[in-house]
Each structure stands twice: as C-alpha cells, then as structure tokens.
Amino acid sequence: MKDPAKPVEINAYERKILRALQANGRMSNADLAKKVGLSTTACWNHTKRLFESGAIKGVHAHVDPNVVQQGTVVLIGVVLDRSTPESFAAFEAAARNLQQILECWLVAGDVDYFLKIRVRDLPAFNHLHNTKIIALPGVRQVRTFFVLNEVKADGFLYI
C-alpha cells in the first residue's frame, strides 16, 4: 500500500470511479464500467489501482443508526492534563480501542481532541461518560455537545 502521507495521482476516469463508488459501493464492475465509460477490464484495473494505492480505504455498509438503537450523536471536546507526545499517544491509543468513538480528531484551539460518538440515549451516554470517557488517559476536562439535528452527514468527498 502507498504511503498515506503522499497524494496519489488520480486521472479523470479514476475520479469518476471514486464518485460513483461513494454513491453506491455495491455497484458491480460492469455497471461501474458503463457509468464511467470504460471497458470492464479497464475499469477493474483502475479500481484495483485505487485500492492498492490507498485512495480507496474500504467499502462499507451505511447502517441507519436509529434502526440499531444508536440514534444519539454526541460531540465531545477533550482537554488533556499535559501536552506531550507521550500523553497524546496514550490518549490516541485508548481512543482507538473504545468502540463507541466513531471519529477522533486532534485539533488546535480550546480543546485538544474532538470525539464523535453514538449511543442509544442520554442514560447510555451518562454511563459511557462516567465509566469510559473520563477514564481515558490524561483527560483533565470534557466538554459535551449533544447533536440536535444531523443536517448533513453523507460524508462524500468532492472529487
């Protein structure tokens, strides 16, 4: 796999492939080839290159969180007690292992990290907060924001 820090050169066909697969990751190679204007063999070769280069990280099902009782979205700002490479590394390792954390970002500003989590409801969040979030390594302060409405959450990249 290609070094993730280096950009990959993407040609016009591959951009079309990426747009199409973001919209429908289950599209067959034959349908994808028709959509982007390539033969099936050429389309497969381009798609394979996109996977091998790391441009496509994976293909996943988009699960409705309400159906699986994870409809409450919470954004959490975390301030660590120290700003050292070791404290950042310890926090990040623990955050990666907490399954309720969907996304974790190191940020500049008033907090060190933002976490995006999903839970069933407020009592479930309260339990998670009291048993897991404040127990993450180096946590000094937690600022919690409950999402009232997901205005845009499709996550497609403009390519």
Backbone as CSV, one residue per row, in Angstrom:
resi,resn,N_x,N_y,N_z,CA_x,CA_y,CA_z,C_x,C_y,C_z
1,MET,0.844,-1.175,0.000,0.000,0.000,0.000,0.887,1.235,0.000
2,LYS,0.407,2.269,-0.639,1.137,3.523,-0.752,1.181,4.241,0.583
3,ASP,2.246,5.040,0.770,2.403,5.867,1.956,1.214,6.826,2.053
4,PRO,0.420,6.796,3.146,-0.770,7.630,3.229,-0.463,9.128,3.276
5,ALA,0.765,9.491,3.581,1.110,10.910,3.647,1.321,11.506,2.254
6,LYS,1.519,10.665,1.263,1.761,11.154,-0.089,0.495,11.087,-0.923
7,PRO,0.174,12.184,-1.630,-1.003,12.138,-2.505,-0.787,11.179,-3.670
8,VAL,-1.892,10.621,-4.145,-1.870,9.703,-5.273,-2.368,10.461,-6.495
9,GLU,-1.701,10.275,-7.621,-2.177,10.888,-8.864,-3.429,10.143,-9.320
10,ILE,-4.506,10.880,-9.472,-5.794,10.312,-9.860,-6.172,10.900,-11.218
11,ASN,-6.437,10.018,-12.202,-6.832,10.527,-13.519,-8.346,10.730,-13.583
12,ALA,-8.822,11.254,-14.700,-10.243,11.600,-14.839,-11.152,10.375,-14.680
13,TYR,-10.763,9.233,-15.233,-11.578,8.026,-15.077,-11.639,7.598,-13.614
14,GLU,-10.512,7.675,-12.938,-10.476,7.263,-11.532,-11.305,8.206,-10.657
15,ARG,-11.346,9.483,-11.001,-12.213,10.419,-10.282,-13.682,10.011,-10.456
16,LYS,-14.041,9.634,-11.682,-15.412,9.178,-11.934,-15.709,7.903,-11.140
17,ILE,-14.746,7.006,-11.094,-14.908,5.762,-10.331,-15.112,6.080,-8.853
18,LEU,-14.299,6.972,-8.316,-14.420,7.333,-6.901,-15.777,7.965,-6.591
19,ARG,-16.233,8.863,-7.444,-17.545,9.489,-7.234,-18.650,8.430,-7.261
20,ALA,-18.588,7.539,-8.248,-19.628,6.507,-8.390,-19.637,5.554,-7.193
21,LEU,-18.459,5.142,-6.740,-18.393,4.196,-5.620,-18.778,4.841,-4.292
22,GLN,-18.539,6.142,-4.146,-19.005,6.812,-2.934,-20.530,6.808,-2.872
23,ALA,-21.166,6.960,-4.022,-22.623,6.972,-4.071,-23.203,5.572,-3.921
24,ASN,-22.504,4.554,-4.457,-23.001,3.187,-4.415,-21.822,2.220,-4.437
25,GLY,-21.356,1.849,-3.268,-20.214,0.942,-3.155,-20.504,-0.489,-3.557
26,ARG,-21.771,-0.823,-3.764,-22.154,-2.187,-4.158,-22.309,-2.334,-5.664
27,MET,-22.032,-1.264,-6.385,-22.181,-1.300,-7.838,-21.254,-2.379,-8.422
28,SER,-21.779,-3.166,-9.345,-20.955,-4.185,-9.986,-19.912,-3.510,-10.871
29,ASN,-18.843,-4.217,-11.164,-17.810,-3.672,-12.047,-18.384,-3.382,-13.431
30,ALA,-19.294,-4.222,-13.916,-19.904,-3.991,-15.231,-20.712,-2.701,-15.237
31,ASP,-21.515,-2.477,-14.182,-22.295,-1.235,-14.095,-21.388,-0.024,-13.918
32,LEU,-20.352,-0.194,-13.127,-19.397,0.895,-12.912,-18.701,1.260,-14.219
33,ALA,-18.297,0.246,-14.967,-17.626,0.480,-16.255,-18.529,1.271,-17.199
34,LYS,-19.816,0.891,-17.267,-20.758,1.635,-18.114,-20.880,3.078,-17.653
35,LYS,-20.985,3.263,-16.354,-21.195,4.599,-15.793,-20.016,5.525,-16.083
36,VAL,-18.790,4.992,-16.049,-17.616,5.858,-16.243,-17.081,5.822,-17.669
37,GLY,-17.650,4.970,-18.526,-17.246,4.942,-19.929,-15.983,4.168,-20.214
38,LEU,-15.806,3.030,-19.538,-14.641,2.166,-19.751,-15.098,0.737,-20.029
39,SER,-14.180,-0.056,-20.566,-14.443,-1.491,-20.658,-14.379,-2.066,-19.248
40,THR,-14.942,-3.250,-19.058,-14.935,-3.847,-17.719,-13.508,-4.127,-17.249
41,THR,-12.647,-4.574,-18.161,-11.254,-4.858,-17.792,-10.531,-3.584,-17.378
42,ALA,-10.676,-2.539,-18.173,-10.014,-1.269,-17.843,-10.553,-0.708,-16.531
43,CYS,-11.851,-0.809,-16.330,-12.459,-0.316,-15.106,-11.922,-1.084,-13.896
44,TRP,-11.854,-2.400,-14.026,-11.328,-3.218,-12.925,-9.884,-2.842,-12.628
45,ASN,-9.068,-2.619,-13.654,-7.669,-2.245,-13.437,-7.549,-0.905,-12.706
46,HIS,-8.357,0.063,-13.102,-8.336,1.362,-12.420,-8.805,1.221,-10.966
47,THR,-9.884,0.467,-10.761,-10.419,0.282,-9.417,-9.406,-0.441,-8.535
48,LYS,-8.779,-1.459,-9.066,-7.760,-2.206,-8.327,-6.614,-1.277,-7.931
49,ARG,-6.200,-0.396,-8.844,-5.122,0.544,-8.553,-5.536,1.509,-7.436
50,LEU,-6.799,1.932,-7.446,-7.282,2.828,-6.398,-7.246,2.157,-5.020
51,PHE,-7.575,0.868,-4.975,-7.461,0.125,-3.711,-6.006,-0.028,-3.306
52,GLU,-5.169,-0.463,-4.240,-3.755,-0.713,-3.925,-3.005,0.551,-3.515
53,SER,-3.378,1.680,-4.087,-2.702,2.938,-3.763,-3.175,3.529,-2.441
54,GLY,-4.261,3.008,-1.901,-4.816,3.544,-0.668,-5.822,4.651,-0.895
55,ALA,-6.119,4.992,-2.148,-7.127,6.016,-2.428,-8.502,5.545,-1.951
56,ILE,-8.787,4.268,-2.103,-9.994,3.667,-1.536,-9.539,2.846,-0.338
57,LYS,-10.024,3.209,0.833,-9.626,2.523,2.061,-10.464,1.291,2.347
58,GLY,-11.678,1.248,1.787,-12.554,0.117,2.037,-13.942,0.414,1.516
59,VAL,-14.790,-0.581,1.566,-16.187,-0.442,1.164,-17.009,-0.931,2.345
60,HIS,-17.968,-0.101,2.769,-18.718,-0.393,3.986,-20.214,-0.199,3.760
61,ALA,-20.998,-0.867,4.573,-22.436,-0.648,4.569,-22.733,0.623,5.361
62,HIS,-23.665,1.418,4.891,-24.121,2.615,5.601,-25.330,2.199,6.434
63,VAL,-25.115,1.988,7.717,-26.137,1.472,8.621,-26.948,2.634,9.196
64,ASP,-28.270,2.489,9.225,-29.124,3.504,9.833,-28.971,3.395,11.351
65,PRO,-28.392,4.425,11.987,-28.145,4.341,13.430,-29.415,4.216,14.267
66,ASN,-30.521,4.744,13.791,-31.767,4.632,14.549,-32.273,3.197,14.591
67,VAL,-32.083,2.464,13.501,-32.536,1.079,13.442,-31.762,0.210,14.434
68,VAL,-30.489,0.530,14.658,-29.657,-0.257,15.582,-29.530,0.423,16.952
69,GLN,-30.468,1.320,17.226,-30.567,1.990,18.516,-29.287,2.726,18.916
70,GLN,-28.755,3.479,17.962,-27.591,4.338,18.215,-27.870,5.729,17.659
71,GLY,-29.059,6.245,17.901,-29.513,7.479,17.276,-29.028,8.767,17.907
72,THR,-28.440,8.705,19.097,-27.980,9.913,19.767,-26.518,10.165,19.428
73,VAL,-26.263,11.328,18.810,-24.895,11.712,18.451,-24.387,12.710,19.472
74,VAL,-23.162,12.475,19.941,-22.554,13.368,20.913,-21.159,13.733,20.416
75,LEU,-20.869,15.022,20.434,-19.523,15.509,20.147,-18.902,15.899,21.480
76,ILE,-17.675,15.474,21.689,-17.023,15.703,22.971,-15.680,16.383,22.727
77,GLY,-15.482,17.514,23.377,-14.189,18.178,23.372,-13.419,17.710,24.594
78,VAL,-12.191,17.269,24.389,-11.374,16.737,25.478,-10.128,17.599,25.639
79,VAL,-9.881,18.005,26.868,-8.655,18.715,27.207,-7.803,17.758,28.033
80,LEU,-6.563,17.562,27.613,-5.656,16.690,28.353,-4.929,17.478,29.437
81,ASP,-4.416,16.750,30.433,-3.707,17.420,31.518,-2.287,17.832,31.138
82,ARG,-1.746,17.234,30.074,-0.404,17.581,29.591,-0.421,17.586,28.073
83,SER,0.437,18.408,27.498,0.584,18.451,26.037,1.957,17.921,25.672
84,THR,2.099,16.603,25.778,3.365,15.963,25.439,3.094,14.867,24.412
85,PRO,4.104,14.516,23.634,3.905,13.419,22.671,3.443,12.130,23.348
86,GLU,3.933,11.867,24.542,3.560,10.641,25.253,2.095,10.674,25.687
87,SER,1.633,11.837,26.182,0.235,11.905,26.619,-0.706,11.829,25.425
88,PHE,-0.330,12.451,24.302,-1.140,12.347,23.096,-1.200,10.898,22.616
89,ALA,-0.046,10.232,22.613,-0.001,8.838,22.135,-0.850,7.927,23.017
90,ALA,-0.784,8.110,24.326,-1.563,7.264,25.243,-3.064,7.496,25.043
91,PHE,-3.455,8.758,24.913,-4.869,9.061,24.703,-5.351,8.467,23.384
92,GLU,-4.592,8.675,22.322,-4.997,8.190,20.999,-5.118,6.672,20.960
93,ALA,-4.180,5.982,21.595,-4.247,4.511,21.619,-5.511,4.044,22.329
94,ALA,-5.834,4.667,23.451,-7.039,4.279,24.190,-8.303,4.638,23.419
95,ALA,-8.310,5.803,22.769,-9.486,6.227,21.996,-9.744,5.279,20.832
96,ARG,-8.683,4.808,20.186,-8.852,3.855,19.070,-9.531,2.575,19.528
97,ASN,-9.331,2.209,20.772,-9.865,0.948,21.289,-11.260,1.060,21.890
98,LEU,-11.806,2.267,21.965,-13.150,2.442,22.523,-14.150,2.438,21.371
99,GLN,-14.923,1.378,21.258,-15.770,1.160,20.075,-16.837,2.227,19.876
100,GLN,-17.275,2.901,20.928,-18.304,3.930,20.765,-17.768,5.192,20.087
101,ILE,-16.450,5.373,20.087,-15.859,6.537,19.427,-15.795,6.246,17.931
102,LEU,-16.601,6.984,17.168,-16.635,6.805,15.720,-15.496,7.557,15.045
103,GLU,-15.192,8.742,15.563,-14.138,9.568,14.996,-13.442,10.302,16.127
104,CYS,-12.155,10.546,15.943,-11.357,11.251,16.941,-10.385,12.142,16.188
105,TRP,-10.397,13.436,16.534,-9.535,14.393,15.842,-8.686,15.159,16.840
106,LEU,-7.399,15.257,16.603,-6.511,16.162,17.335,-6.703,17.527,16.697
107,VAL,-7.022,18.546,17.499,-7.360,19.858,16.956,-6.539,20.950,17.628
108,ALA,-6.485,22.097,16.978,-5.887,23.287,17.572,-7.022,24.139,18.116
109,GLY,-6.820,24.744,19.262,-7.862,25.602,19.829,-8.032,25.359,21.309
110,ASP,-9.257,25.520,21.790,-9.545,25.439,23.222,-9.517,24.024,23.783
111,VAL,-9.638,23.022,22.923,-9.556,21.625,23.362,-8.459,20.928,22.570
112,ASP,-8.039,19.774,23.079,-7.005,19.001,22.382,-7.611,18.051,21.350
113,TYR,-8.725,17.435,21.684,-9.361,16.454,20.806,-10.860,16.703,20.730
114,PHE,-11.430,16.335,19.599,-12.880,16.209,19.468,-13.183,14.751,19.176
115,LEU,-14.185,14.230,19.849,-14.642,12.859,19.646,-16.069,12.905,19.129
116,LYS,-16.384,12.015,18.210,-17.767,11.828,17.773,-18.170,10.437,18.218
117,ILE,-19.251,10.369,18.970,-19.729,9.066,19.432,-21.218,8.938,19.136
118,ARG,-21.701,7.722,19.160,-23.123,7.430,19.048,-23.494,6.508,20.197
119,VAL,-24.639,6.806,20.784,-25.169,5.980,21.863,-26.679,5.868,21.692
120,ARG,-27.280,5.021,22.473,-28.732,4.821,22.407,-29.483,6.067,22.866
121,ASP,-29.093,6.607,24.040,-29.846,7.713,24.631,-28.993,8.383,25.707
122,LEU,-29.589,9.333,26.417,-28.875,10.087,27.443,-28.355,9.195,28.578
123,PRO,-29.157,8.274,29.128,-28.602,7.392,30.166,-27.404,6.564,29.663
124,ALA,-27.463,6.120,28.422,-26.332,5.360,27.869,-25.101,6.253,27.773
125,PHE,-25.297,7.513,27.361,-24.165,8.435,27.325,-23.624,8.682,28.726
126,ASN,-24.513,8.888,29.682,-24.081,9.136,31.055,-23.208,7.987,31.563
127,HIS,-23.624,6.765,31.288,-22.839,5.596,31.699,-21.478,5.576,30.988
128,LEU,-21.491,5.802,29.678,-20.234,5.823,28.912,-19.316,6.919,29.431
129,HIS,-19.841,8.099,29.667,-19.061,9.223,30.170,-18.411,8.881,31.509
130,ASN,-19.218,8.345,32.424,-18.729,8.081,33.776,-17.779,6.898,33.876
131,THR,-17.890,5.950,32.953,-17.051,4.745,33.053,-15.893,4.709,32.066
132,LYS,-16.034,5.386,30.917,-15.004,5.260,29.873,-14.365,6.584,29.472
133,ILE,-15.176,7.596,29.181,-14.633,8.838,28.618,-13.711,9.525,29.609
134,ILE,-14.182,9.756,30.837,-13.330,10.465,31.793,-12.173,9.601,32.286
135,ALA,-12.231,8.296,31.993,-11.146,7.397,32.377,-10.067,7.272,31.297
136,LEU,-10.285,7.905,30.136,-9.248,7.868,29.097,-7.986,8.522,29.630
137,PRO,-6.809,8.058,29.223,-5.556,8.574,29.772,-5.390,10.079,29.592
138,GLY,-5.060,10.758,30.697,-4.708,12.161,30.648,-5.855,13.138,30.557
139,VAL,-7.106,12.667,30.633,-8.249,13.576,30.486,-8.342,14.483,31.715
140,ARG,-8.301,15.803,31.461,-8.471,16.798,32.517,-9.878,17.366,32.493
141,GLN,-10.398,17.587,31.274,-11.702,18.225,31.145,-12.427,17.675,29.922
142,VAL,-13.746,17.563,30.035,-14.590,17.087,28.944,-15.688,18.120,28.714
143,ARG,-15.883,18.486,27.453,-16.966,19.397,27.081,-17.880,18.647,26.122
144,THR,-19.135,18.559,26.482,-20.072,17.705,25.757,-21.071,18.544,24.976
145,PHE,-21.315,18.109,23.720,-22.281,18.763,22.843,-23.199,17.690,22.275
146,PHE,-24.486,17.797,22.575,-25.460,16.851,22.037,-25.957,17.380,20.698
147,VAL,-25.937,16.549,19.683,-26.385,16.944,18.353,-27.906,16.892,18.326
148,LEU,-28.522,18.007,17.975,-29.979,18.092,17.924,-30.524,17.653,16.580
149,ASN,-29.743,17.910,15.506,-30.197,17.566,14.158,-28.974,17.353,13.274
150,GLU,-28.923,16.219,12.612,-27.846,15.961,11.653,-28.259,16.573,10.319
151,VAL,-27.761,17.750,10.041,-28.148,18.486,8.842,-27.536,17.862,7.600
152,LYS,-26.260,17.480,7.673,-25.570,16.854,6.540,-24.589,15.840,7.107
153,ALA,-24.777,14.603,6.771,-23.925,13.549,7.327,-23.591,12.469,6.298
154,ASP,-23.608,12.828,4.982,-23.353,11.800,3.981,-21.873,11.478,3.823
155,GLY,-21.003,12.396,4.181,-19.575,12.115,4.179,-18.915,11.937,2.835
156,PHE,-19.568,12.297,1.738,-18.944,12.134,0.421,-17.900,13.212,0.205
157,LEU,-16.782,12.827,-0.371,-15.747,13.777,-0.743,-16.064,14.345,-2.128
158,TYR,-15.832,15.615,-2.306,-15.993,16.222,-3.628,-14.724,15.942,-4.398
159,ILE,-14.824,15.142,-5.457,-13.640,14.717,-6.233,-13.778,15.208,-7.641
